[in-house]
Amino acid sequence: MASQLSVRVGGVEIGGGAPVVVQSMTLTKTHDVPATTAQIAALAGAGCEVVRVAVPKLEDAEALPKIVRFSPIPVIADIHFNASLALKAIEAGVAAVRINPGNIGGPDKVEQVVKAAKRHNTPMRIGANSGSLPKHLEGLAHEDQAEALVEAALEEVRLLEKLDYRNFKISVKSSHVPTMIRAYRILASRVPYPLHLGVTEAGPPSTGAIKSAIGLGSLLVDGVGDTIRVSLTADPVEEVRVAWEILKSLGLRERGPILIACPSCGRDNVGVQTLAEAVEERLRDYPEHFEVAVLGCAVNGPGESGDADFGIAGGRETGFIYAHGKVLRKVESGILVDELFREVDAWIAAGMRRPERRKHAKPAALAMAEASAIPLE
């Protein structure tokens, strides 16, 4: 199911077994170079590895040379309906172009773009969205939209292959998650090319993150997909954060800390929501990869904290700090978070060495009983 071929977007390899790549797209008017480059810098800082910019007008295409020069990550030009803009983008040195061969102006225009892409060794992304399927596939879409998406993409593939051009990746996005999942599964079984995954028009973070996690995660866990964009109605930096959380949750990539926190319940002795939010906020400043558990009672706290690199389990007036499966000490609740990060910072400064240990070495009840006997510092 995994793609056999790869493309290189700037210095980033996509497909062929390379790590899954995180993408996003700027919200600025591309011809506003200061605003666009500032947003690209913010995206790169959040972990975006490839960025797409919209190029609907000539003035946007004319801004691309500066944007490409100033951008710390590869820039993809997103172009529809106008082949001349695609040609200008390729000449400007973009790392890739996203076109729809079906709306770029006909086979002759597609051939012009392909010739320029070959000359500059510029890869493309092609593919279909459920909201813009060709008219001749409307009948098939009424019967089976996933098959219609795949057929639309394959028509584009056949056109580019006829022109002896294979330096591309494909997408078949839909806002309907089950359709998107099935379309990508079908496509992955029929082509060797890299796949760009996305639930298009997913919505605001509250719902869009869930749709994206289900859609992307269902495919990625089976090895389908080589690059992803989480499409949210939000600051694109939030798209990047959600994308990384999906990859980290599946164990596909590592970037920054992972927070484990128990849900609130009647056993909560410490206000675990407030505690977890405080820890989460401070973790944003750490690029290193490690796990921190925040638990609110004695039921799961010792076990979960013991599995993480670091952990805190709260009590009514005191809490416990864990490191690498062991209880370090008992401290007053008011300084629990500060003491946790004092241990984290010392561990990072010492080289982040993890001792060998067994997970769940002791039953939770025994671990808590031993921890309770520790005198308060």
C-alpha positions, 0 to 999 in steps of 0.5 A: 500500500505504501508508495513505491516512488518518491519526489523531491520538493526542494530538499524534502523527499516525499514518498518511497519510504521517507518520513511523512511530511507536514504541509500547510498553506499561507492565508496571506495575499501572496503578493504581500511579500512581508506578510507572506514571508512572516507567515511562512517563518511562523509556520516553519517555526511550528514544524511545517516542512513544505508550504503552499502559497496561492497564486491566483493573479499575475502580481502573486506570480511576480512576488514568488522569486522574493518569497522563494529566496526568503523562505526557510522551507520549500515553497509550492505554488498553488495554481488553477485555470491559468497555465501562464501563472504556472510557467511563471512560478516554475521560472521563479524557482518554486519547489513544486506546483499544484495544478489541476490538469483538467482546468488549466486550459486543455492538453496543449497548456498541460504540455507547456507546463510539463515541458517547463517542469521537466526543464527545471526538474520541478515536481507537481501535485495533481489530483481531485477534490470532491467539490470540483469533479469534472462534469463528465464524472458527475454520473459516477459521483452520484453512484460512488463519489470515491470511485469518481475521485479516483477516476478523476485523478487517474485521468490526470495521471494518464495524461502526464504519463503520456507526456513521459512525466512522472515527477508528481504526487496525487491527492483525492480530497473530500470533506466527507471522511469515509469517502476520503478514506476509501478514495485514498485506499483505492488510489493507493492500490492502483498507483505507485506515486506518492500521495498527499493526504487531506480532509478538505474543508475540515472546518474549525479546530474543534471539529476539523482536528477530529475529522483530520485525525480520523481521516489521516490516521486511518490511512497513515496507520496502514502505511498509506500517505506520504505528506499531509495537510490538516485543513482548518478554518484557523491560523495555519500554525494550528494546522501544523500543530494538529498534524504533528500531534497526529504523527506523534500519536501514531509513532510515525514522527517525533517532534517536541514533548508528548503530554499524557493527562487523565480525564477529569473525574470525581477522584480528581484531588488536584484540579487536573485540568488546570494542572495539565493546561499549565504543563501543556503551555510550558511544554510548547517551549521545548523542541526535545522529544519526551513524555510527561504524564499529568494525573490527578489521583492514585488510581492510574497516576503511578502507572501512567507516570511511571511509563512516561519520562516524567510525571506528576500525580496530584493529591489534595495538598501534596503531589508526587514527581516521577522520573523514568519509572521512579518516584523522586519526591513528594512536594507541595501542590503549589510548586508541583509544576515548577519542580517538575520542570526543574527535573526536566531541565536538569535531565536535558542539560545532562544529555537526556539519557534514559535508564533501562527499565521495565514498564509497569514494574509495580502495581499502581497500589503498591507504587502509591503506598510507597510514594505516600511514605516519602516525607514532604520536602 
